[in-house]
Amino acid sequence: MSRADGADRPDPHEEPGGTGAGGRGDDGHGDVDHGTGDGHGGGGDGGFGAAGDDESAPPPRIPAPRTSIEDTGRPLPPTPLVLDHPVLKSLLGAWALSACSAEEAAAVEEHLGGCGPCAEEALRLRDAVGLLHPEESLDLDPGLRGRVLESCLGRRPPRIPVPEWATPYDAETARLDALLQDIGDAEWHAPVRLRWFEGEGPVSRKTTVAGVIAHLLAVDGLVGLALGLTDPLAHASGGGGPAERTEAYWRAASSSGFPPTRAVRGPWREQTHELIRTVSFAGGGSGRLTVPYGTHGAELPLRDSMVDRAFECWIHAGDIADAVDYPYEPPSPRHLHVMIDLAARLLPDTLAGRRRAGLAAPSHELVAAGAPGRSLRLEVEGAGGGEWLIPLDSPGAVPSPEEEVAHVALDGVEFCKLAAGHVSPQEAATGQVGDREAIRDVLFAAASLSRM
């Protein structure tokens, strides 16, 4: 502790004669303030005396230690490197790659200010480095998640294999779940318009992102009921087909004062997992089980129903992605092909149904089941595409190349959007050759595959 006045209490560290053990004279070894007269410098009265001020004062018995500049808190004085021209020139490549030490970089940069040839060489090297290391955005590639999911699904076979006809549903529900994981609470209320085709024109219904997931939950429940699973919407579904179940669920949610929120993701996700587990344990033979859709007696085998649910999951995931401005890719080519094939196989029955309702031209002739009849060649281009011959006069007729009366070609994704009611028959970009009436009837039948 310091003394209050210099006279009342002797300093225990002070040597006789007025020089303390820590004191230093003006011999150049200390940080001494000469001549301040404030009691702390060598020229003051009663302070730590300087050896030159009093010839009779004995020198200190223990020389005082030098104070290191590192202990003062002040920055160290710079020690620039002194390098000759050949060494500096040899460092230009490392400098351009930012591989020099701080001292070397400082030396090179100082040299560049006065050496024109080296400055030009440094500029050329920096430009070359820029070509080797282009600037990259910090944002992740929008397609990265899809590629990672596809890789995981392709490289990690499950212990109990999923039937081949259920893998599109497994993949599309996983992709949609990844999208839902990424969106915030507010985006669950983003407006979404469900679109489909009825009769001669498009139909739409406004809902939200959460409402779309509730719709998928309601329709997937029909598959679950066919498999003997518990209906998660038993209290609100009201029975019926996809539209009736969805509307009943939306009404129940509205009457409670709480429209669907992100909480619907949990039941939908659990139901998708349960469907996959059930069909996997049941094995491939379960694909022949019939799934009734409750609309005018419509039904599908389970194997086709799972592809249908994968298709609708992808289409509605695209609706959600558009609503929240999220990048979303089509299914893998092999899954897209399975979806297109199902739509092509459903076209003859759909065309016959439209003909019975007076919405398509009548058959030119009655064709017995199993007999060849007039056909349309449907060519779907791009990944997942192929060619199908569609019988025109009877679903039971055998399509025949010799009886081909028309040829339609269009892109695979465009065909799927047509079958989903997201593109009208008049807007579908197609190449058409042959019977115009047959082409119109098939395009309208494709659009009629859609539903709520």
N, C-alpha and C positions, 0 to 999 in steps of 0.2 A: 504494500500500500504506500502511497506517496505521503509525504509529511505535509502538515498544514502550514507550517511556517519555516522552516529551516533552522530553528534555534531551540525549540522545546524538547524535541525527541531526536536523539542521534540516530543516524542510519546504521543499522547493524552491519551493512555491507561496505561502509565507508572506511577507508584506510586512514590511519593517523596522518595528519598533515593535509587533509582536505581532498585527497584523491581517492575515489571509490574504485573497487575492483573492476567495475564495468566502465570506469571513466577512461577517456583517451585524450591525449593532447593533440596539438595541431601538427603532429608529425606525419600527417597524410594517411593514417590508418583508419580514421573514423569519419563519420558524417557530422562534422562539427560546424556550428554556425558561429563564425568569428565576428566578434565585436558587436553582438546584438545588445549586450548589457542587460539581458532579462533573466540572468541567473542560470541559464541553461547553456550558454556558450562559453568558449574559452576566455573571452575578454571580460566577463562579468565578475562582480565581487561576490564571493561566498559561494560560487557555483563550482562545477567540476573544473579544477585548475588545469591550465595547460602547462606542460613541462617547461616551456620557454618563458613563462611569466615569473617563475620563482626558481632561481638557480639552486636554492637550498632544498627544494622539494625532491624527495627520493623517487626514482622511477617506479612504476607499478611492478609488483612482484610477478603477476600473471598477465601476460600480454592479452589484450582484448581480442576476441575473435572478429574476423572480417564479416560484415553483413552481406549475405548473398543477395544479388538482385532478384533471384527467384522468390526470396522471402518478402520482398517489398510489395509484391502485387503489380509492379510496373511491367510492361511488355519487354521481352528480351530484344536487344538491339538486333536488327537484321544483319545476316551474314551472307551477302550475295555471293553466288558462285562466280568464279572467274574462269571462263573456259575459252579456249582458242577457237578459231573459225571452223576447222575441220570437225571438232567435236560437236559444236553447235549445229553444223549442217547434218551430221549423222543423227542428231536427235529430232530432226524435223518430222520423220515418220511417226515416232512415238508421240510427239507433241500433237500431231493431227489426230491420233487415236486416243488422246487424253490419257496416255499411259506414262507420262513423265511425272516425277515428283514435283512438289510445289516449287522447290528451289530451281530445278531444271527448267520448269515451265517459265518461271520468271526470267531466267537467263536467256532462254530462247526468244521470248517476246520482246525483251529489251534489245536483243540483237536484230530482230526483224525490223525494228524501227529505223535502223541505219544501214541495212544491207538489202538492196533492191533484189538481187538474184535469189537470195534465200526467201524473201517475202513472197516473190512470185511462185517459187517452188512450194512454199507452205500453203498458198492459196489453192494450187492445183491438188495438193494432197488432201486438203479439207473437202474440196468438191468430190474427190474420189471416195472419201469416207462417207459422204452424204449419199452417194449411190449405193454403197454397200449396206448402209443402215438407214433405209427410208423411215420417215416419221410414221408412227402408227398411232391410231386412235386408242385411247384408254378404254373405250366402250367395247364390251364383248361382242363378238360376231353373233348377230341375231340367230344364225342357224346352228350355233354351237350346241345348245341344249338338245335340239333334235338329233344331231349327229351322235351325241353322247348316249342319249336314250336308245337310239337305233343300235348302236354298238353293244350296249349292255344287253338289250333284248336278244341280239344275235349271238352273243358269246357266252351267255350264262344260262345253260339249259336247266330247267327246273327239275327237281327230284321226281315229281310226277309230271310227265309231259302233257302239255296242253294240246288238245286235238288241233290238227292243222286248220280246220274250219273255224276255230275259236281264236286263233292267233291274231287276226286283224282287230277283233274287239279288244283283246288284251293290249295290243299296241296303241290303239287309238284312245282308249280310256286312260292309259298311262300318259300319253302326250297331253291330253286335255287336263289331267290332274296337275301336270307340271305347269301349264299355263295358269291354272287357278291358284297355284302356290305363289306365283309371281305378282299377282295383282293385289292392290290395296283394298281396304274396307270400302272406300267411297266408290271404287270401280264396280263393286258388286251391284250397285244401283244404276249403272250406266244403261241407257235405253238400248234395247235390241228389238229388231222387228223380225219375227218369224215369218217366212214366206213359203208358200206352196201353190199348187195349181189345182183348180177344180173346174170341171166342165170345159168351158171355152176360155177361161181367163185366170189371172193370178189372184191369190188371196193372201192377206197378211194379218198379223196379230201383234200388237205392241206389248212388250214385256221388258224385263231387265235381265242382266246377266244371271242373277240368282233365279229368276223365273225360268230361264232356259235350262238350268241344271235341275230344277224341280220337274220340268217337262221330261227330261231324260230319265229322271228317277221314276216318274209315273209310267213311262212306256217300257223301260227295262223291267219294271215290276211284272208285266205280262209274261215275260220269259221266266222270271222267278216263280210265278204261280204255276206255270207248266212243269217246272222242275220240283214242285212241292215245297218251295221256300215260303217263308212268311212274307206277306205283302207289307212293306213299310208304310204304305198309304191306306191301309185297310180302314182307318178311321175317317178318311176324307176322299177316297178315290171314287166312290159312287159306282163302281163297276164300269162296264162298257169298254169301248175301245180307247185308243191313244188320246183322241181329242177330248172325249168325255172324262177320262181320268185326269187329264191335265187341267181342264176347266174346273172340275170339282176340287182339285187340290188348291188351285189359285183362289177359288171362292172361299174355301175354309181358311186360308191364310189371311185373306182380306177381312173376313168377318171377325177374326181374332184381333184385328188392329195391328198385326205384325206381318207385313209382306215378307216374302222369302228373303233371307239374308245369306251371308257366307256360311251360316250354320248348316245350310242344306248340303254343303260339300261333304260333310261327314257321312250322312246316310247314303248319299249317292256313291261315294267312294267305297264304303263297306259293301254295298250291294254289288258293285262291279267285281270286287274281290270274291264275294261269295258265289257269284255266277261262274267265274272262272274256276274256282275250287271245285264246285259241284260237277261241272261238265268234265273236268279233268279226272276226278275220281270215278265218274260214271263211265268214262272211256268213249272211244269213237262210236260205239253202237248207239249211244244216246242221241246221235244226230238225226235219227229217224223219228224221234218224238215230235208230235205236232204242237205248235204254239198258236192258239187262237188269238186273233186280234180284235174280235168283237165287233167289227164293222162289216155289215152285210155278209157275215159268214166267212170273212177273210181269214186265212190261216197259212202258216208256212212251216216246213220241217225245221227242227231246231238248228240244224247246220246252216240253213239259209237265213233263219231268223237272227243268228249271231252275226252273220255278215251284214244283214240289214241294220242291226244295231250299231255295228262298227261304222257303217256308212253314215248313219244319222249323227253319230258322235263326232265324226270328222266335219260334217257340214255345219253343225251347230257350234263346234269349236271355232270354225272359221268366222261364223257370225259374231261370236264373243270377241275374237281377236280383232275383227274390224271395229267393234264398238270401243275397245280399249287401246287401239292403235298398237297392236302386238304382232310381230312377224310370225306367220304360220305357214308351214309347207304342206303339200299334199302327202298322202300316205306313200309308203314305199311301193315301188312298181309291182311287186308280186301281190301285195295286198290290194292295190288299186285294180289290178287285173281281176281279182276275185270279185270285187264290187261291181265292176263293169259287166262281168259274165253273169252275175245274178240279175242285173237290170235287163240284159239282153234276153235271158231265159224267161223273164216275166212279161216281156212285151207281147207275145201272142195272146195270152189270157187277157191282158189289159186292153188290147185292141178289140178282142171279141166283146168285152164288157162295154166298151164305148160304142161298138156297133149295135148292141142290144139296146143301149140307151138312146140311139138315134144320133150319136155324136160323130159317127164315122160312116163312110160310104159302105153300102151293103156289099156282101161277097159277090164276086162275079159268077161263081158257081159253087155248088155244094161239093165239098171234097171229103171223102170218107177218111176216117182215122187210119193213119198208116200209109195213105196214098200220097204221091207227090202233088204239089200244088204251087201256085204262084208264090214267088219269094222276093224279098228285098235283101240286098247285101249291105250289111252295116259294117263299115270299116272305121275302127277307132284308132287313131294315130297316137304316137308318142309312147312314153313309158307306160307299161301296163295295158297297152291296147291289144288289138287283134281283129279278127273278122268273124262275123256271125251271119248266118242266113236266117231271116225271119219269115216264117210262113204267114201269108196275108189273109187267106180265106178261111182257115180253121186252125185252132190251136193244136188239133190232133194230126194235121197234115204234115207230111215230111217235106222239109224245104229241099228244093232241088236246084242246082246250078242251071240246069236246062230250062227251068221255069222262071229264071230271074228276070224281073220286069223293071227293077230300079236299083240304083246304087247310091248310097249316102256315105260321105266321109266327113269326120270331124275329130277334133282333138279330144283326148281322154278326159281331161279336167272339164272341158266344155260340155262333154256328154254327161258327166256326173252332175254338173250344175243344172243342166236341163232336166235330168231325172230327179233332182231335188227341188224343182220348181223355182230355182234362183235365176234361170234364164228362160225366157218364153220361147216357144217353138219358132215364132217369127224372127226372134233375135239371134237364134243359134247360128253360129258361123259354120256353114256346111258346104261341102261340095256335093252337087246333086245331078244325077243323070237318070233319065227314064220317066216312069209314070209319076206325074206330079201329084196326083190324088193319093197314090200309095205312099209317097214320101211324106205328104202332109199328115196322113193318118198315123204313120209310125212316129213322127216327131211329136204329135199331140199325145200319143199313147205314152211316149217316154216321159213327157212332162206330167202326165196323170199318175205316174208311179209315186209322185210325192204326196205327202199328207202332213198334217200338223204333227 
